[in-house]
Amino acid sequence: MQQDANKIIAQLSDELGQLRQRCTELKASLITAKEEAEHLRGAFETSLDAIMIIDQEGIIFFWE
């Protein structure tokens, strides 16, 4: 019974470590996405031309 409990604790510990790693990766991705958004926002705000972003289905989802 103790071995089963130790095995479960070890598995949960491993899963927690994986979740922490994934959380760190997601935080880094979020920071990168925010930096890219700021870069694009600056380009959009200083552009002298109209800018439209259209998805693959032809739907406009951004214009400036």
LODONU-420544 format. One line per 3 residues: number of its first residue (from 1); their letters; for each residue z, y, x of N, C-alpha, C. Coordinates in pm, 1 decimal, padded with zeros to 6 digits. Layout:
<nukols>
NUM) A) Z,Y,X,Z,Y,X,Z,Y,X ~ ...
</nukols>
This chain:
<nukols>
1) MQQ) 00000.0,-00119.0,00083.0,00000.0,00000.0,00000.0,00000.0,00125.7,00087.7 ~ 00081.0,00128.0,00191.3,00087.0,00241.7,00282.5,-00047.4,00260.7,00353.0 ~ -00113.4,00147.9,00388.5,-00243.5,00156.8,00454.7,-00346.9,00220.1,00362.0
4) DAN) -00340.6,00183.1,00233.7,-00432.8,00242.2,00136.5,-00409.2,00392.5,00124.8 ~ -00284.7,00432.4,00120.2,-00251.4,00574.3,00110.0,-00298.6,00648.6,00234.9 ~ -00277.4,00589.6,00350.7,-00321.5,00653.0,00475.5,-00473.8,00664.8,00480.8
7) KII) -00542.0,00562.1,00429.7,-00687.6,00564.3,00426.7,-00737.0,00676.7,00335.1 ~ -00675.0,00691.4,00219.8,-00712.9,00796.3,00125.4,-00684.4,00933.8,00185.0 ~ -00570.9,00948.3,00249.4,-00535.6,01075.9,00313.4,-00636.8,01110.3,00422.0
10) AQL) -00676.4,01011.4,00500.3,-00774.5,01034.5,00606.0,-00909.3,01076.6,00547.0 ~ -00950.4,01011.1,00438.8,-01076.6,01046.5,00373.8,-01070.7,01188.2,00318.0 ~ -00960.0,01222.3,00253.5,-00944.4,01356.6,00198.4,-00942.4,01462.1,00308.5
13) SDE) -00879.7,01428.1,00418.3,-00875.3,01519.4,00532.1,-01016.3,01543.6,00587.2 ~ -01094.2,01437.8,00597.6,-01232.8,01450.5,00643.2,-01313.8,01537.0,00546.5 ~ -01297.4,01511.0,00417.6,-01370.5,01588.6,00317.6,-01329.2,01735.4,00321.7
16) LGQ) -01201.1,01762.1,00342.3,-01154.1,01899.2,00352.3,-01216.1,01968.5,00473.4 ~ -01223.4,01897.2,00584.0,-01287.6,01952.4,00703.0,-01434.3,01984.8,00678.2 ~ -01503.7,01896.4,00607.0,-01643.9,01920.6,00574.3,-01658.6,02040.7,00481.4
19) LRQ) -01569.2,02052.3,00384.7,-01573.2,02166.2,00292.8,-01546.0,02297.6,00366.1 ~ -01452.8,02294.8,00459.2,-01424.8,02415.2,00538.2,-01546.5,02454.6,00622.0 ~ -01612.5,02356.2,00680.5,-01732.7,02382.6,00759.6,-01841.6,02440.2,00671.4
22) RCT) -01860.0,02382.8,00553.9,-01963.1,02432.8,00461.0,-01930.2,02575.0,00416.3 ~ -01803.5,02603.6,00393.0,-01760.1,02737.5,00354.3,-01793.3,02837.3,00464.1 ~ -01768.3,02800.5,00588.0,-01800.4,02886.0,00702.0,-01950.8,02911.4,00708.7
25) ELK) -02030.2,02806.7,00687.4,-02175.7,02821.1,00689.5,-02222.9,02913.0,00577.2 ~ -02165.1,02897.3,00458.8,-02204.4,02980.8,00345.0,-02166.4,03127.0,00367.1 ~ -02050.5,03150.5,00426.9,-02010.2,03288.0,00457.4,-02108.1,03351.7,00554.5
28) ASL) -02149.8,03275.9,00655.9,-02246.4,03328.1,00752.6,-02379.9,03356.9,00684.9 ~ -02422.3,03269.2,00595.3,-02547.0,03291.1,00522.1,-02538.3,03414.7,00434.1 ~ -02423.9,03435.4,00371.9,-02404.3,03552.1,00286.2,-02411.4,03680.7,00368.1
31) ITA) -02349.5,03680.5,00484.6,-02354.9,03798.4,00572.0,-02499.5,03826.9,00611.5 ~ -02573.3,03723.6,00648.2,-02713.6,03740.1,00685.8,-02794.7,03793.9,00568.7 ~ -02772.6,03739.4,00449.8,-02845.9,03784.8,00331.6,-02814.6,03931.1,00300.8
34) KEE) -02688.6,03970.8,00315.4,-02651.5,04110.4,00291.6,-02719.0,04202.4,00392.6 ~ -02723.2,04161.9,00518.4,-02788.6,04242.1,00621.8,-02938.0,04256.0,00592.9 ~ -03001.6,04146.5,00551.5,-03143.9,04151.2,00519.6,-03169.2,04239.8,00397.8
37) AEH) -03081.2,04232.3,00298.7,-03095.6,04315.6,00178.9,-03084.6,04463.3,00214.9 ~ -02991.6,04497.1,00302.4,-02977.1,04636.2,00346.1,-03101.4,04683.4,00421.2 ~ -03155.6,04596.1,00503.6,-03277.3,04628.8,00578.0,-03393.0,04655.5,00481.5
40) LRG) -03410.6,04568.3,00383.4,-03516.6,04587.2,00285.3,-03494.0,04712.1,00201.2 ~ -03369.4,04734.9,00162.7,-03337.7,04852.7,00082.4,-03378.0,04979.1,00157.8 ~ -03348.9,04982.7,00287.1,-03387.8,05097.3,00368.1,-03538.3,05114.9,00372.0
43) AFE) -03611.1,05003.9,00384.1,-03756.9,05010.9,00385.7,-03810.4,05059.2,00251.3 ~ -03752.6,05009.2,00143.2,-03797.3,05049.9,00010.1,-03769.5,05197.3,-00014.8 ~ -03654.5,05243.6,00026.4,-03615.0,05381.5,-00001.5,-03694.4,05483.4,00080.1
46) TSL) -03743.1,05442.9,00195.4,-03816.3,05537.6,00280.4,-03967.5,05522.9,00268.2 ~ -04012.2,05427.0,00191.1,-04155.9,05405.2,00176.9,-04219.9,05516.4,00095.3 ~ -04336.7,05558.1,00138.3,-04412.7,05658.5,00064.1,-04500.5,05594.0,-00042.7
49) DAI) -04514.6,05463.9,-00034.7,-04597.1,05389.5,-00130.3,-04509.1,05312.1,-00227.0 ~ -04568.4,05276.7,-00340.2,-04498.6,05191.0,-00435.7,-04490.9,05049.6,-00377.7 ~ -04382.2,04982.7,-00405.6,-04363.8,04845.3,-00359.2,-04330.2,04759.5,-00480.0
52) MII) -04404.2,04650.0,-00494.5,-04377.1,04554.6,-00602.6,-04362.2,04416.7,-00540.3 ~ -04267.0,04343.0,-00591.2,-04249.9,04204.5,-00548.1,-04273.3,04117.6,-00671.1 ~ -04367.4,04024.4,-00656.2,-04407.9,03938.0,-00766.8,-04384.9,03793.2,-00724.5
55) DQE) -04328.9,03713.0,-00816.1,-04306.0,03572.3,-00781.9,-04435.9,03492.5,-00797.7 ~ -04428.6,03362.9,-00772.4,-04546.6,03276.8,-00774.6,-04609.2,03265.8,-00912.9 ~ -04531.3,03295.7,-01015.5,-04581.9,03288.6,-01152.1,-04638.3,03421.9,-01199.1
58) GII) -04640.8,03520.3,-01110.9,-04695.3,03649.7,-01144.7,-04597.2,03742.7,-01215.1 ~ -04470.9,03708.8,-01213.3,-04369.0,03790.4,-01277.3,-04314.0,03891.8,-01177.2 ~ -04318.2,04018.0,-01215.7,-04264.7,04122.9,-01129.1,-04112.1,04118.7,-01139.7
61) FFW) -04045.6,04103.0,-01025.8,-03900.4,04102.3,-01030.1,-03838.2,04215.6,-00950.1 ~ -03923.6,04297.9,-00887.9,-03873.2,04416.0,-00820.9,-03986.2,04515.7,-00805.9 ~ -03955.3,04641.3,-00825.2,-04048.6,04748.9,-00793.4,-03969.2,04869.7,-00752.4
64) E) -04028.3,04947.5,-00668.6,-03961.9,05068.8,-00616.7,-04063.4,05178.4,-00608.5
</nukols>
